[in-house]
């Protein structure tokens, strides 16, 4: 089944459930069960039988509740639930979660969610018990919580609907007065083509030649797939539109007032009129209606009944009256035959039969569906009166009494992301305090770097906190996968709840975005990245153990910088084709292995992460310098930073090279300027900037200050009447009083 964006949600949901059931067996949900029954209801559920005995039902979680994980894609789970409302089985069918695709074994995720098996969901649906909790899998918190939350919510919704579970929900449902649905014949207006297509009044099926080729190939008919129509694979095979013209607004808009009035005069009670219009290489009419008077390529179905149209049911139209309607190669107005009853207020389908020659005169056939569900704006709902015995409570009273707990439960429900933030309040507070401390460090950096020993320990302790607590404990490691997912969400449909589901990740990204505007990529790369902290701390230990350090020659070092940008652009370009594939190739980052999973992973991934750390013992932050795609992604917007708080002397780079030689990541050019795209804001250069025992400029300032202080001391003053003189650095005599005077003190420009 091909679900267009314009099809009804219910029809697509039914198609999803039917497709996913093919990947499971009845015994997966109920022991001894041997068959699935037909789909029932909206959203659909499927009864499961053992022989003729009903065992329970199976449904798709994403049909009933939000099941979008951190990938931004739904997690599809088939859930088995018995008639009493007890969960009997869950089966993970389809997902795009990167942490599960490449990382944590899927079996661990499923084992955690299986904790819901055997839980009675009726008290949860009534609001008398809190939702059951599952064990959290470290590194996949969001994924597990989204899965369990969607199962609980979907089961509760199904029970409250009265379709399963018995008890109060069924009593409430049975007490509801019957509701009849009819087409609102009094409401009539003229609408344009865009609005009709936009709200589903007109439904569309678009197939390219390539789509049909692929469908025949998947069906096993390779000969039909090869025998395609002339043209490119992207050319239109058929662009088919369907609308229910017997509805006043739709009919008047598509046919015009005069033609619609003639149509009304033709229709017998119970008959409906359908407009079918098509473009492309394939005709929906075919040629059989010319030979035998029957349109064999289209068929209308509703609840097991079907009909094909004959020439007497057909009127050819030259065009559509709706403003903005495209021109069509063929348009037909079809009236349902009297023997076929089509309920316009209930979903129905139009099947398109596609045929192709294979060998000789043999042909292969495929069908494609357009599901039609009349928009609610055209439907009138009325409750039929129910006779109530004397002294008995009215149905409305019964309904209110029995449904109150369920309504209360529904009101008390809150989005998953809200509960995530509430449950992680302590971690959020700790992270907020840590970010506030980092802000203080940056704003008062001049005070700290003038005290090198104190500052060194502040930085080391902060990095230990980031590695141990933020990384290994809280698993708050940002990744280029976040960037790819965010970019994809902007294109496919952005929803904040996708990203709010991981509070610490969201907070860190917000802080990183602020840091980019203020200082560039340095605050994250140098201070908030757990893997970066691991590299720096391990290199610090290596230096303490006298491990020789390798200085990469500047010419080679400068040419290795672009590698990480090439990696990032490759991942970003790949994500435009397939986000799933991009997430797999994002394993170039060892973050998941070293931080999230703490090296508990298959040996190729663990070996890769360890190899990078070993290289980092000799070349500090090797991965950060040359390979990190996240660092490259942050460097690009980081060029918009507001502040330049890293100071330089005029002599920096010419002739002094000390900062450039001592920069831990070699981000200072030989000419003396700092490359902010590579700087991790460790502030080592600022320690040197103020150090009057290591910075040549500050050494000269200190020596001159000491010299003039010595000349001003009492031991340098003589007892004669004339003024004392000294020899200056220019070789000229200068009175001592003049040497000590303010106008001859060293200026900043002299230094």
C-alpha positions in Angstrom: 0.0 0.0 0.0 1.3 3.5 -0.9 0.3 6.2 1.6 0.2 9.7 0.2 0.5 12.6 2.5 -3.0 13.6 1.4 -4.6 10.2 2.4 -6.5 9.8 5.6 -4.6 9.0 8.7 -6.8 6.1 9.5 -6.3 4.5 6.1 -2.5 4.8 6.4 -2.6 3.4 9.9 -4.5 0.4 8.8 -2.0 -0.1 6.0 0.9 0.1 8.5 -0.6 -2.4 10.9 -1.4 -4.8 8.0 2.2 -4.5 6.7 3.8 -5.0 10.1 1.7 -8.0 11.0 3.4 -9.8 8.1 6.6 -9.7 10.2 4.9 -11.5 13.2 2.9 -14.6 14.0 -0.1 -15.0 16.2 1.9 -17.1 18.6 4.2 -14.2 19.3 1.5 -12.6 21.3 -0.7 -15.4 22.6 0.6 -19.0 23.2 -1.1 -21.4 20.8 -2.8 -18.7 18.7 -2.9 -19.7 15.1 -4.5 -16.9 13.1 -5.2 -13.1 12.9 -8.7 -11.9 12.2 -9.7 -8.9 10.0 -8.8 -5.3 11.0 -11.3 -3.7 13.2 -12.1 0.0 14.1 -10.2 3.2 13.8 -7.4 3.2 14.9 -7.3 -0.5 13.8 -6.8 -3.5 16.1 -6.6 -7.1 15.0 -8.2 -10.0 16.9 -6.1 -13.1 17.5 -7.7 -16.5 17.6 -6.8 -20.1 18.6 -9.2 -22.0 16.4 -12.4 -20.2 16.9 -11.6 -18.9 20.4 -10.7 -15.2 20.7 -7.4 -14.8 22.6 -7.0 -11.1 22.5 -5.9 -8.3 20.2 -2.8 -6.8 18.5 -2.4 -3.2 17.7 0.4 -0.8 16.6 1.5 1.6 19.3 2.2 4.5 17.0 -1.5 4.4 15.8 -2.7 5.4 19.3 0.1 7.4 20.9 3.1 9.5 20.1 6.1 7.1 19.6 8.7 9.4 18.2 12.2 8.8 19.6 15.3 10.9 19.6 15.9 10.1 15.9 12.7 12.1 15.1 11.1 9.0 13.6 8.4 6.8 15.1 9.2 3.6 16.9 6.8 1.0 15.7 5.9 -1.8 18.2 3.2 -4.4 17.9 1.4 -4.9 21.3 -0.6 -7.9 22.3 -3.4 -7.2 24.9 -6.0 -9.6 26.1 -9.7 -8.8 26.5 -9.2 -7.9 30.1 -6.7 -5.2 29.3 -3.5 -7.1 30.3 -0.5 -6.6 28.1 0.6 -10.1 26.9 3.5 -9.3 24.5 5.4 -6.5 22.8 7.4 -6.9 19.5 9.7 -4.2 18.3 9.0 -4.0 14.5 10.7 -0.9 13.1 12.7 2.0 14.4 15.5 4.4 13.4 17.0 5.0 16.8 20.8 5.5 16.3 21.8 4.2 19.7 20.1 0.9 19.0 21.0 0.7 15.3 24.7 0.8 16.0 25.5 0.5 19.7 23.3 -1.0 22.4 22.0 -4.4 21.5 18.4 -4.4 20.5 17.8 -7.3 22.8 18.6 -5.1 25.9 16.1 -2.5 24.8 13.4 -5.2 24.2 14.2 -6.8 27.5 13.6 -3.6 29.3 10.3 -2.9 27.6 9.2 -6.5 28.3 8.8 -5.4 31.9 5.3 -4.2 30.9 4.2 -7.7 30.0 1.6 -9.0 32.5 0.7 -5.4 33.6 -3.1 -4.7 34.0 -3.7 -1.4 32.2 -7.3 -0.9 33.4 -6.3 0.9 36.7 -3.9 3.1 34.7 -6.7 3.9 32.2 -9.0 4.8 35.0 -6.4 7.0 36.7 -6.4 4.9 39.9 -2.8 3.8 39.5 0.3 5.5 38.1 1.8 4.1 34.9 4.1 1.2 35.4 7.9 1.9 35.1 10.5 -0.1 33.2 14.2 -0.5 33.9 16.3 2.1 32.2 19.0 1.0 29.8 22.1 3.2 30.3 22.8 5.2 27.1 19.3 4.7 25.7 17.1 6.4 28.3 15.0 8.4 25.9 14.5 5.4 23.6 13.3 3.1 26.4 11.1 5.8 27.9 9.5 6.7 24.6 8.8 3.0 23.9 7.3 2.2 27.3 5.3 5.5 27.4 3.8 4.9 24.0 2.7 1.3 25.0 1.1 2.5 28.3 -0.6 5.4 26.7 -1.9 3.4 23.7 -3.2 0.6 25.9 -4.9 3.2 28.2 -6.5 4.9 25.2 -7.7 1.6 23.8 -9.3 0.6 27.1 -10.9 4.0 27.7 -12.5 3.8 24.2 -14.4 0.7 25.5 -13.2 -1.6 22.8 -11.4 -3.9 25.2 -10.9 -4.2 28.9 -14.4 -4.7 30.2 -15.4 -2.9 33.4 -16.4 0.7 33.6 -15.1 1.6 30.2 -17.4 -0.8 28.4 -20.3 0.2 30.6 -19.7 3.9 29.8 -19.4 3.1 26.1 -22.6 1.0 26.1 -24.4 3.7 27.9 -23.6 6.3 25.2 -26.6 7.2 23.0 -26.2 5.9 19.4 -24.7 8.4 17.0 -25.7 8.7 13.4 -23.5 10.3 10.7 -24.9 11.9 7.6 -23.6 14.2 4.9 -24.4 17.8 5.7 -26.5 18.6 2.6 -27.3 22.1 3.9 -23.7 23.3 3.9 -22.6 24.3 0.4 -19.8 26.6 -0.7 -17.4 27.0 -3.7 -13.8 26.3 -2.9 -10.6 26.4 -5.0 -8.5 23.4 -6.0 -5.7 24.0 -3.5 -8.0 24.0 -0.5 -9.9 20.9 -1.7 -6.6 18.9 -2.1 -5.2 20.4 1.1 -8.0 19.1 3.5 -8.5 15.7 1.8 -11.7 16.6 -0.1 -9.7 15.5 -3.2 -7.3 12.6 -2.7 -4.3 11.9 -4.9 -2.1 9.0 -6.0 1.1 9.8 -7.8 3.3 7.1 -9.2 6.4 7.5 -11.3 7.5 4.9 -13.8 10.3 3.9 -11.4 7.8 3.4 -8.6 5.8 0.9 -10.7 9.0 -0.8 -11.9 10.1 -1.3 -8.2 6.6 -2.5 -7.2 6.7 -5.2 -10.0 10.2 -6.2 -9.1 9.3 -6.6 -5.4 6.2 -8.7 -6.4 8.5 -11.1 -8.1 7.7 -10.2 -11.7 11.1 -9.2 -13.0 9.8 -9.4 -16.6 7.1 -6.9 -16.0 9.6 -4.6 -14.2 11.8 -4.7 -17.3 9.0 -4.1 -19.7 8.3 -0.6 -18.5 6.7 2.4 -20.3 9.0 4.6 -22.5 10.6 7.4 -20.6 12.8 8.1 -17.5 12.2 6.4 -14.2 11.2 9.8 -12.7 8.6 10.4 -15.4 4.9 10.3 -14.3 3.3 6.9 -14.7 -0.1 8.2 -13.4 -1.2 11.2 -11.4 -4.7 10.2 -10.2 -7.2 12.3 -8.2 -10.5 11.1 -6.6 -13.3 13.1 -5.0 -16.8 12.5 -3.8 -18.8 14.8 -6.0 -22.2 14.0 -4.4 -21.2 16.1 -1.4 -22.5 19.6 -2.1 -19.4 21.7 -1.6 -17.1 19.3 -3.4 -19.6 18.8 -6.3 -20.3 22.5 -6.8 -16.6 23.3 -6.6 -15.5 20.7 -9.1 -18.4 20.6 -11.5 -19.9 24.1 -11.3 -23.4 25.1 -10.1 -25.2 24.1 -13.3 -23.6 20.7 -13.7 -24.0 19.9 -10.0 -27.7 20.6 -10.1 -28.0 18.3 -13.1 -26.1 15.6 -11.2 -28.5 16.0 -8.2 -31.4 15.4 -10.5 -29.9 12.1 -11.7 -28.9 10.6 -8.3 -31.3 8.1 -6.8 -31.6 7.8 -3.0 -28.4 6.1 -1.7 -26.4 6.7 -4.9 -23.1 8.6 -4.8 -21.1 10.4 -7.5 -17.3 10.1 -7.8 -15.0 12.2 -9.9 -11.8 10.5 -11.1 -9.2 12.5 -13.0 -5.8 11.4 -14.3 -2.7 12.4 -16.2 0.4 10.5 -17.2 1.4 7.6 -19.4 -1.2 5.2 -17.9 -4.9 5.5 -18.4 -7.3 4.7 -15.6 -10.0 4.0 -18.1 -8.2 1.5 -20.3 -9.9 0.2 -23.4 -12.2 -2.6 -22.0 -15.0 -0.1 -21.6 -15.0 0.5 -25.3 -15.1 -3.2 -26.1 -17.3 -4.4 -23.3 -18.6 -1.3 -21.6 -16.8 -1.9 -18.3 -14.0 0.1 -16.6 -11.8 -2.7 -15.5 -8.9 -0.7 -14.2 -10.7 1.0 -11.3 -12.8 -0.5 -8.5 -14.6 1.0 -5.5 -14.5 -1.0 -2.2 -16.1 -0.4 1.2 -16.2 -2.9 4.1 -15.8 -6.0 1.9 -18.2 -4.9 -0.9 -17.0 -3.7 -4.2 -18.2 -2.5 -7.6 -16.8 -1.7 -11.0 -18.3 1.0 -13.2 -19.9 0.4 -16.6 -20.3 2.9 -19.4 -23.9 3.6 -18.3 -22.5 4.8 -14.9 -20.0 7.2 -16.6 -20.0 10.7 -17.9 -17.0 12.2 -19.6 -15.9 15.6 -18.4 -13.8 18.1 -20.4 -12.4 19.9 -17.3 -12.9 20.8 -13.7 -14.5 24.1 -12.6 -12.5 24.6 -9.4 -10.2 27.6 -9.5 -6.6 26.5 -9.9 -7.4 23.0 -11.0 -4.9 21.6 -13.5 -5.8 20.3 -16.9 -6.3 16.5 -17.1 -5.9 14.1 -20.0 -9.0 12.2 -18.9 -11.8 13.0 -16.4 -14.7 10.8 -15.6 -17.8 11.3 -13.4 -19.0 8.0 -12.1 -22.3 7.2 -10.4 -22.5 4.2 -8.1 -24.9 1.5 -9.4 -28.1 1.0 -7.4 -27.0 -2.5 -6.2 -23.9 -1.1 -4.5 -24.4 1.1 -1.4 -21.6 3.4 -0.6 -21.8 5.2 2.8 -20.1 8.5 2.2 -19.4 9.1 5.9 -17.3 5.9 6.2 -13.9 5.2 4.7 -13.7 3.6 1.2 -11.1 2.8 -1.3 -10.6 3.2 -5.0 -8.3 0.5 -6.4 -6.2 1.1 -9.5 -5.3 -2.0 -11.5 -1.9 -1.8 -13.3 -1.1 -4.3 -15.9 2.0 -5.1 -17.9 3.0 -7.6 -20.5 5.6 -10.2 -19.5 6.2 -13.1 -21.9 4.1 -13.5 -25.0 0.6 -12.6 -24.2 0.9 -13.1 -20.5 0.4 -10.2 -18.2 1.3 -9.2 -14.6 -1.0 -7.2 -12.4 -0.6 -5.0 -9.4 -3.1 -2.8 -7.5 -2.6 0.5 -5.9 -5.1 2.1 -3.4 -6.4 5.5 -2.9 -8.1 5.6 0.5 -10.9 8.2 0.9 -12.2 9.4 4.2 -14.7 12.3 4.0 -13.4 15.3 6.0 -15.3 16.1 9.1 -16.4 19.5 7.9 -18.9 17.8 5.6 -20.3 15.4 8.2 -23.2 16.0 10.6 -23.4 13.9 13.8 -26.7 13.4 15.7 -27.5 11.3 18.8 -30.6 9.2 18.5 -33.0 9.4 21.4 -32.9 6.4 23.8 -35.9 5.4 25.9 -35.0 5.2 29.6 -37.2 3.2 32.0 -38.9 5.1 34.8 -36.6 5.6 37.7 -33.4 4.6 35.8 -30.6 7.1 35.4 -30.3 8.6 32.0 -27.6 7.4 29.6 -25.8 10.8 29.9 -25.8 10.4 33.7 -24.5 6.9 33.5 -21.8 8.0 31.0 -20.7 10.8 33.2 -20.5 8.6 36.3 -18.7 5.8 34.7 -16.4 7.8 32.5 -15.3 10.3 35.1 -12.1 8.4 36.2 -11.0 7.9 32.6 -11.6 11.6 31.9 -9.7 12.5 35.0 -6.8 10.2 33.9 -6.8 11.8 30.5 -6.6 15.3 32.0 -3.8 14.2 34.3 -1.7 12.9 31.4 1.2 15.1 30.4 3.7 14.8 27.5 6.6 12.5 28.0 9.1 15.3 27.8 7.5 17.1 30.7 7.8 14.0 32.9 11.4 13.6 31.7 12.3 17.1 32.9 10.5 16.5 36.2 12.1 13.2 36.8 15.6 14.6 36.1 15.2 17.7 38.2 18.4 17.0 40.3 20.5 16.3 37.2 19.2 19.4 35.5 20.1 21.5 38.6 23.6 20.1 38.7 24.1 20.8 35.1 22.8 24.3 35.4 25.2 25.0 38.3 28.1 23.6 36.3 27.2 25.9 33.3 26.9 28.9 35.7 30.4 28.1 37.0 31.8 27.9 33.5 30.2 31.3 32.7 31.9 32.7 35.8 35.2 31.2 34.6 34.9 32.8 31.2 33.9 36.2 32.5 36.6 36.3 35.2 39.3 34.6 33.1 41.8 37.4 33.6 41.6 37.0 37.4 42.1 33.2 37.1 44.9 33.1 34.6 47.0 35.4 36.7 47.1 32.6 39.2 48.3 29.7 37.0 48.5 27.0 39.7 45.0 27.7 40.9 43.6 28.0 37.4 45.2 24.7 36.3 43.5 22.8 39.1 40.2 24.5 38.5 40.3 23.4 34.8 41.4 19.8 35.7 38.6 19.4 38.3 36.1 20.8 35.8 37.2 18.3 33.2 37.0 15.5 35.6 33.4 16.5 36.5 32.5 16.7 32.8 34.0 13.3 32.0 32.8 11.3 35.1 29.4 12.9 35.9 28.3 14.6 32.7 29.7 11.9 30.4 29.9 8.5 32.0 27.1 9.0 34.5 24.6 11.2 32.8 25.5 10.2 29.2 25.2 13.8 28.1 27.6 13.6 25.2 26.7 15.8 22.2 27.3 14.3 18.8 27.2 15.2 15.1 24.1 12.9 15.0 22.3 15.7 16.9 23.2 18.2 14.2 22.1 15.8 11.4 18.8 15.0 13.2 18.1 18.7 13.9 18.8 19.6 10.2 16.5 16.8 9.1 13.8 17.9 11.5 13.8 21.4 10.0 13.2 19.9 6.6 10.7 17.2 7.4 8.7 18.9 10.2 10.2 20.4 13.3 8.7 19.5 16.7 10.3 20.7 20.0 9.1 17.6 21.9 11.6 15.5 19.9 14.5 17.4 21.4 13.0 18.2 24.8 12.8 14.5 25.5 16.5 14.5 26.5 16.7 17.4 29.0 20.5 17.4 29.6 21.2 17.1 25.9 18.8 20.0 25.2 20.4 22.2 27.9 23.9 21.5 26.7 22.9 22.3 23.1 21.3 25.6 24.3 24.5 26.4 26.2 26.7 25.5 23.3 24.6 27.7 21.0 25.1 30.6 23.4 28.8 29.9 23.7 29.1 30.0 19.9 27.7 33.5 19.8 29.9 34.7 22.6 33.2 32.8 22.2 33.0 30.4 19.3 33.3 26.6 19.6 35.8 26.8 22.5 33.4 26.5 25.4 32.1 23.2 24.2 35.2 21.6 22.7 37.5 22.7 25.4 35.2 22.4 28.5 31.9 20.6 27.9 32.9 17.6 25.7 33.4 14.4 27.8 35.5 12.8 25.2 37.6 15.9 24.8 38.0 15.9 28.6 39.1 12.2 28.5 41.7 13.0 25.8 43.2 15.9 27.8 43.2 14.2 31.1 44.8 11.1 29.7 47.4 13.2 28.0 48.1 15.1 31.2 48.8 11.7 32.9 51.1 10.8 29.9 53.1 14.0 30.4 53.4 13.3 34.1 54.8 9.8 33.2 57.3 11.5 30.8 55.7 10.1 27.6 57.4 12.0 24.7 55.1 14.5 23.0 55.1 14.8 19.2 54.8 18.3 17.7 53.3 18.0 14.2 55.2 20.1 11.7 53.2 23.3 11.0 52.9 22.6 7.3 51.5 19.1 7.8 49.4 20.2 10.8 47.7 23.0 8.8 46.8 20.5 6.0 45.3 18.0 8.4 42.8 20.5 9.7 40.4 20.2 6.7 39.9 16.5 7.3 37.2 17.0 9.9 35.4 19.5 7.7 35.4 17.0 4.9 34.0 14.4 7.2 31.2 16.7 8.4 30.2 17.8 5.0 30.2 14.1 3.9 27.9 13.2 6.8 25.6 16.1 6.2 25.4 15.4 2.5 24.7 11.7 3.2 21.9 12.7 5.6 20.1 14.4 2.8 19.9 11.0 1.1 19.4 8.8 4.2 19.5 10.0 7.8 19.8 6.3 9.0 22.9 5.8 6.8 24.5 9.1 8.0 24.0 8.0 11.6 25.8 4.8 10.9 28.7 6.6 9.3 28.8 9.0 12.3 30.5 6.2 14.1 33.7 8.0 13.1 33.0 9.7 16.4 34.1 7.4 19.2 31.8 9.2 21.7 29.2 6.4 21.8 31.8 3.8 22.5 34.0 5.6 25.0 31.4 7.7 26.8 27.9 6.3 26.4 28.7 2.6 26.4 32.0 2.9 28.4 33.8 0.6 26.0 31.3 -2.2 26.5 31.0 -2.8 22.8 32.2 -5.1 20.0 35.9 -5.1 19.6 36.2 -3.1 16.3 34.5 -0.1 17.9 36.4 -0.4 21.2 39.7 -0.8 19.3 39.0 2.3 17.3 38.3 4.4 20.4 41.3 3.1 22.3 43.5 3.7 19.3 42.5 7.3 19.2 43.2 7.7 22.9 46.6 6.1 22.5 47.5 8.5 19.7 46.3 11.2 22.0 48.9 10.3 24.6 51.6 11.5 22.1 49.7 14.2 20.2 47.3 16.0 22.6 43.7 16.0 21.5 44.5 14.2 18.2 40.9 13.4 17.4 39.7 17.0 18.2 42.4 18.5 15.9 41.9 16.5 12.8 38.9 14.1 12.8 36.0 15.5 14.9 33.0 16.3 12.6 31.1 17.9 15.5 34.0 20.3 16.1 33.9 21.2 12.4 30.1 21.7 12.6 30.5 24.1 15.5 33.4 26.0 14.0 31.3 27.1 11.1 28.7 29.2 13.0 31.3 29.9 15.7 32.8 32.5 13.3 29.9 34.8 14.3 31.2 35.1 17.9 30.8 38.5 19.6 33.8 38.7 21.9 37.6 38.6 21.4 38.9 38.1 24.9 42.1 36.3 24.1 44.7 39.0 24.1 47.9 39.3 22.1 51.0 41.5 22.4 52.4 43.2 19.4 55.5 41.0 19.6 53.4 37.8 19.5 54.6 35.9 16.5 57.3 38.3 15.6 59.7 37.7 17.1 58.2 35.7 20.0 56.9 32.2 19.3 56.4 30.9 22.8 52.5 30.8 22.8 52.5 29.2 19.4 54.9 26.5 20.5 53.1 25.8 23.8 49.5 25.8 22.5 48.2 22.3 23.4 46.4 22.0 20.1 48.6 24.2 17.9 45.8 26.7 17.1 48.2 29.7 17.1 49.7 30.5 13.7 53.5 31.3 13.5 52.5 34.9 12.7 50.9 35.1 16.2 47.2 35.2 15.6 44.8 32.6 17.1 42.7 30.5 14.7 39.4 30.5 16.6 38.2 27.6 14.4 40.7 25.4 16.1 41.0 27.1 19.5 39.5 25.1 22.4 39.7 28.1 24.8 42.0 26.3 27.3 43.5 29.8 28.1 47.1 28.6 28.3 48.1 31.5 26.0 46.5 33.9 28.5 48.5 32.4 31.3 51.6 33.2 29.3 50.2 36.7 28.4 50.3 37.8 32.0 53.3 35.7 33.2 56.3 38.0 33.7 58.7 35.1 34.1 57.8 33.2 30.8 56.4 35.8 28.4 59.3 37.7 26.8 57.3 40.9 26.6 56.2 40.7 30.3 59.8 39.8 31.3 61.0 43.0 29.7 58.3 45.0 31.5 59.2 43.4 34.8 63.0 44.0 34.4 62.4 47.6 33.6 60.1 48.0 36.5 62.6 46.4 38.8 65.4 48.6 37.4 63.6 51.8 37.9 62.5 50.7 41.3 66.1 50.0 42.2 67.2 53.4 41.0 64.5 55.0 43.1 65.6 53.2 46.3 67.6 55.1 49.0 70.8 53.1 48.5 71.1 54.6 45.1 70.9 58.2 46.4 74.3 60.0 47.0 75.0 62.8 49.5 76.5 65.4 47.1 74.9 68.7 46.2 74.6 68.0 42.5 72.1 65.7 41.0 73.0 62.1 40.5 73.0 60.6 37.0 72.7 57.1 35.6 73.5 55.7 32.2 70.3 54.7 30.3 69.9 51.9 27.8 70.7 54.5 25.0 74.0 55.2 26.6 73.1 58.8 27.5 73.4 60.3 31.0 70.1 61.0 32.7 69.6 62.7 36.0 68.3 60.3 38.6 65.3 62.5 39.3 64.4 62.4 35.7 64.8 58.7 35.5 62.4 58.3 38.3 59.9 60.7 37.0 56.6 59.5 35.5 57.2 61.0 32.1 60.2 58.6 31.6 58.6 55.5 32.9 58.2 52.7 30.3 55.0 53.0 28.2 52.9 50.1 26.8 54.0 51.0 23.3 57.7 50.8 24.4 57.0 47.3 25.7 
